[in-house]
Amino acid sequence: MRTYRDEAVVLRTHDLGEVDRIITMLSRENGRIRGVAKGVRRSKSRFGARLEPFTHVDVQLYQGRSLDTVTQAESVQAHGSVLCADYPRWTTGSAMLEAAERFTAEEKEPATQQFLLLVAGLRALTDGHHDPGLILDAYLLRSIAVAGWSPSFTTCARCGAIGPHRGFHFASGGSVCRNCRPPGASSPRPETLELLGALLSGDWPTAEASQERHRKEGSALVAAFLQWHLERGLRSLRLVERT
């Protein structure tokens, strides 16, 4: 059986039998992988604490017929202890982990950009330099873009006309001009679209200067845009505090 090593973030775990656990991870080279950590629930386990959600690990596995087996795990950065002490950041991180798994539907399919986005997002949450809600929306927008559905916030998503435009339509791909606006398009505030464009491009001074009402409206647009493309929303988003 082939043994391989990779860098990964633990997305979730669930128990298997009395002492084992299945670990779902997003890795740098191999995309989303699942591995059995044998005996990890025993109190004397060598690497039980290193295979908890939010942990960035250097992991070694060998291939099995249905599931791989974790043979070694070294912690690169453990975000869990910091995030669990702050409920808004913990719920934000949980939504990011769920989104990362949803954006990597196929196992063993490389998703390096999604992995790097998740690592950067968790690091930003742990550092605490930005509002958790802004970090989450920035992460979701960039994940959507990496998946090939990058929304337009300045030009018309249909004809390319220079904006800003008042219409926003999920199926069209974002902002729409007056001529291209289809029935059912929403009309977000211009400041909201400016905020979302700043989050997508990484313009944090503009994002941090935004007002609370524009952040709430922007979060609703991001959640709806995400649900449109994934065909169902993230369960964890219902727990996220939007203050």
C-alpha positions as CSV (number, residue, x, y, z in Angstrom):
1,M,0.0,0.0,0.0
2,R,1.3,3.4,-0.9
3,T,2.1,5.8,1.9
4,Y,1.8,9.5,1.3
5,R,2.3,12.7,3.3
6,D,0.5,16.0,3.0
7,E,-0.4,19.2,4.8
8,A,-4.0,19.5,5.7
9,V,-6.7,21.2,7.8
10,V,-9.1,19.0,9.8
11,L,-12.7,19.8,8.7
12,R,-14.7,17.4,10.9
13,T,-14.5,14.1,12.7
14,H,-16.9,11.3,13.6
15,D,-16.5,8.2,15.8
16,L,-15.9,4.8,14.4
17,G,-16.3,1.8,16.7
18,E,-15.2,2.2,20.3
19,V,-11.8,3.8,19.9
20,D,-11.3,4.9,16.3
21,R,-12.3,8.0,14.5
22,I,-12.8,9.1,10.8
23,I,-11.0,12.3,10.1
24,T,-12.1,14.5,7.1
25,M,-9.4,16.9,6.0
26,L,-8.7,19.3,3.2
27,S,-5.1,18.9,2.1
28,R,-2.8,20.9,-0.1
29,E,-1.9,18.3,-2.7
30,N,-4.7,15.7,-2.5
31,G,-7.8,17.8,-1.9
32,R,-10.4,16.5,0.5
33,I,-9.4,13.2,2.1
34,R,-10.7,10.9,4.7
35,G,-8.6,8.8,7.0
36,V,-9.2,6.4,9.9
37,A,-7.2,7.4,13.1
38,K,-7.0,4.1,14.9
39,G,-7.2,4.2,18.7
40,V,-7.3,8.0,18.6
41,R,-10.1,8.2,21.3
42,R,-8.0,6.4,23.9
43,S,-6.6,8.7,26.6
44,K,-3.0,7.6,25.7
45,S,-3.4,8.2,22.0
46,R,-0.2,9.6,20.4
47,F,-1.9,12.2,18.2
48,G,-5.6,12.5,19.3
49,A,-5.5,16.2,20.1
50,R,-3.8,16.9,16.8
51,L,-6.7,15.6,14.8
52,E,-9.4,18.0,16.0
53,P,-11.4,20.4,13.8
54,F,-9.6,23.7,13.0
55,T,-6.1,22.1,13.3
56,H,-3.6,22.6,10.6
57,V,-1.5,19.4,10.5
58,D,1.3,17.6,8.7
59,V,-0.2,14.2,8.3
60,Q,1.0,10.8,6.9
61,L,-1.5,8.2,5.6
62,Y,-1.4,4.9,3.8
63,Q,-4.0,4.0,1.2
64,G,-6.7,1.5,2.0
65,R,-9.4,-0.1,-0.1
66,S,-12.2,2.2,1.1
67,L,-10.6,4.6,3.6
68,D,-7.0,5.6,4.2
69,T,-5.4,5.2,7.6
70,V,-3.6,8.0,9.5
71,T,-0.2,6.8,10.7
72,Q,1.3,10.0,11.8
73,A,0.2,13.6,12.5
74,E,2.2,16.7,13.6
75,S,0.5,20.0,14.5
76,V,1.5,22.9,12.3
77,Q,-0.9,25.4,13.9
78,A,-3.8,24.6,16.3
79,H,-6.6,27.2,15.9
80,G,-9.2,25.3,18.0
81,S,-8.2,26.5,21.5
82,V,-8.3,30.1,20.5
83,L,-11.5,29.9,18.4
84,C,-13.4,27.8,21.0
85,A,-12.9,30.6,23.6
86,D,-14.7,33.2,21.4
87,Y,-18.2,32.1,20.3
88,P,-18.5,34.5,17.3
89,R,-15.1,33.4,15.9
90,W,-15.9,29.7,16.6
91,T,-19.2,29.9,14.7
92,T,-17.5,31.8,11.9
93,G,-14.7,29.1,11.7
94,S,-17.3,26.4,11.7
95,A,-19.0,27.9,8.7
96,M,-15.7,28.2,6.9
97,L,-14.9,24.5,7.5
98,E,-18.4,23.5,6.2
99,A,-17.9,25.7,3.1
100,A,-14.5,24.2,2.5
101,E,-16.0,20.7,2.5
102,R,-18.9,21.7,0.2
103,F,-16.5,23.3,-2.3
104,T,-14.5,20.1,-2.5
105,A,-17.2,17.6,-3.4
106,E,-14.9,15.1,-5.0
107,E,-12.4,13.2,-2.8
108,K,-8.8,13.1,-3.8
109,E,-9.3,15.9,-6.3
110,P,-6.5,18.6,-5.9
111,A,-7.9,21.9,-4.5
112,T,-4.8,23.8,-3.6
113,Q,-6.4,27.3,-3.8
114,Q,-9.2,26.3,-1.6
115,F,-6.8,24.9,0.9
116,L,-4.7,28.1,0.9
117,L,-7.9,30.2,1.3
118,L,-8.9,28.1,4.4
119,V,-5.5,28.3,6.0
120,A,-5.4,32.1,5.5
121,G,-9.0,32.5,6.8
122,L,-8.4,30.5,10.0
123,R,-5.2,32.4,10.6
124,A,-7.0,35.7,10.2
125,L,-9.7,34.6,12.7
126,T,-7.1,33.5,15.2
127,D,-5.1,36.8,14.8
128,G,-8.3,38.8,15.6
129,H,-7.3,41.9,13.5
130,H,-10.6,42.0,11.5
131,D,-14.2,41.6,12.3
132,P,-15.3,37.9,12.1
133,G,-18.2,38.6,9.9
134,L,-16.0,40.4,7.4
135,I,-13.5,37.6,7.4
136,L,-16.3,35.1,6.7
137,D,-17.8,37.0,3.8
138,A,-14.3,37.6,2.3
139,Y,-13.6,33.9,2.6
140,L,-16.9,32.8,1.0
141,L,-16.6,35.3,-1.8
142,R,-13.1,34.2,-2.7
143,S,-14.0,30.5,-2.4
144,I,-16.9,31.2,-4.8
145,A,-14.5,32.9,-7.2
146,V,-12.0,30.0,-7.0
147,A,-14.8,27.6,-7.8
148,G,-15.4,29.6,-11.1
149,W,-18.4,31.7,-10.1
150,S,-16.8,35.0,-9.3
151,P,-19.5,37.6,-8.8
152,S,-19.4,41.0,-10.5
153,F,-19.9,44.1,-8.3
154,T,-18.8,46.9,-10.6
155,T,-19.6,46.0,-14.2
156,C,-22.7,44.4,-15.6
157,A,-22.4,40.6,-15.4
158,R,-24.3,40.3,-18.7
159,C,-23.1,43.0,-21.1
160,G,-20.0,44.3,-19.3
161,A,-21.2,47.9,-19.0
162,I,-19.2,49.9,-16.5
163,G,-21.0,50.5,-13.3
164,P,-21.8,50.8,-10.5
165,H,-25.3,49.4,-11.2
166,R,-28.2,49.2,-8.8
167,G,-29.5,45.8,-9.9
168,F,-28.1,42.5,-8.5
169,H,-29.1,39.1,-9.9
170,F,-27.7,35.7,-8.7
171,A,-28.4,33.7,-11.8
172,S,-26.8,36.4,-14.0
173,G,-23.6,36.5,-11.9
174,G,-23.9,39.7,-9.9
175,S,-24.5,43.3,-10.8
176,V,-26.7,44.0,-13.8
177,C,-27.3,47.3,-15.7
178,R,-30.8,48.8,-16.3
179,N,-31.0,47.3,-19.8
180,C,-30.0,43.8,-18.7
181,R,-31.8,43.7,-15.4
182,P,-34.1,40.6,-15.4
183,P,-37.3,40.3,-13.3
184,G,-36.6,39.4,-9.7
185,A,-33.3,41.2,-9.4
186,S,-32.6,42.9,-6.1
187,S,-31.5,46.5,-5.5
188,P,-28.8,46.5,-2.8
189,R,-27.3,49.8,-1.7
190,P,-24.3,51.0,-3.7
191,E,-22.2,51.0,-0.4
192,T,-23.0,47.3,0.0
193,L,-21.7,46.4,-3.4
194,E,-18.6,48.5,-2.7
195,L,-18.1,46.6,0.5
196,L,-18.4,43.2,-1.2
197,G,-16.0,44.3,-4.0
198,A,-13.5,45.3,-1.3
199,L,-13.8,42.0,0.5
200,L,-13.3,40.1,-2.8
201,S,-10.2,42.1,-3.7
202,G,-8.7,42.3,-0.2
203,D,-9.2,46.0,0.3
204,W,-9.5,45.9,4.1
205,P,-9.4,49.6,4.8
206,T,-12.5,50.1,2.7
207,A,-14.2,47.0,4.3
208,E,-13.4,48.1,7.9
209,A,-14.8,51.6,7.2
210,S,-18.2,50.2,6.1
211,Q,-21.4,50.7,8.2
212,E,-23.2,47.9,10.0
213,R,-26.3,48.1,7.8
214,H,-24.2,47.6,4.7
215,R,-22.4,44.7,6.3
216,K,-25.7,42.9,7.1
217,E,-27.1,43.5,3.7
218,G,-23.8,42.2,2.2
219,S,-23.8,39.1,4.3
220,A,-27.3,38.3,3.2
221,L,-26.3,38.7,-0.5
222,V,-23.2,36.5,0.0
223,A,-25.3,33.8,1.7
224,A,-27.9,33.9,-1.1
225,F,-25.3,33.8,-3.8
226,L,-23.6,30.9,-2.1
227,Q,-26.9,29.0,-1.8
228,W,-27.7,29.6,-5.5
229,H,-24.5,27.9,-6.6
230,L,-24.3,25.2,-4.0
231,E,-28.1,24.5,-4.3
232,R,-28.5,24.6,-0.5
233,G,-27.2,26.9,2.2
234,L,-24.6,26.2,4.9
235,R,-26.2,25.0,8.1
236,S,-23.5,26.7,10.2
237,L,-24.4,30.1,8.9
238,R,-27.5,30.0,11.1
239,L,-25.3,30.0,14.2
240,V,-23.1,32.9,13.0
241,E,-23.6,36.1,15.1
242,R,-24.1,39.2,12.9
243,T,-23.6,42.1,15.3
